[in-house]
Amino acid sequence: MVDGLIRLMLSDYDMPVNLGSENEISVLELAKTIIEITDSKSEIVHLKPFPDDPRRRRPDITIAKKVLGWEPKVSLREGLKQTVDYFKKVLNVA
């Protein structure tokens, strides 16, 4: 993600660019993955969606690929695991 942002800042492209994954995942799947990775005892609470909340989200990263030569290199699961591991280290030091 940072690499994509840097490439965008250094480019002459001045329109919005999606930097994300083309792999669609629901918020429920994301929450379950985070609970699993963190070994959390958290419970998932289902609330009513906002009326204008889109039911599906799948970023189109075509511009990022074509203009910036960028696409994700780390899977969501691996990125979450690396993030959790980092914060475990930081919080244990503090």
HELIX and SHEET records of a PDB file:
HELIX    1   1 VAL A    2  LEU A   10  1                                   9    
HELIX    2   2 VAL A   27  THR A   38  1                                  12    
HELIX    3   3 THR A   62  ILE A   63  1                                   2    
HELIX    4   4 ALA A   64  LEU A   68  3                                   5    
HELIX    5   5 LEU A   76  VAL A   93  1                                  18    
END                                                                             
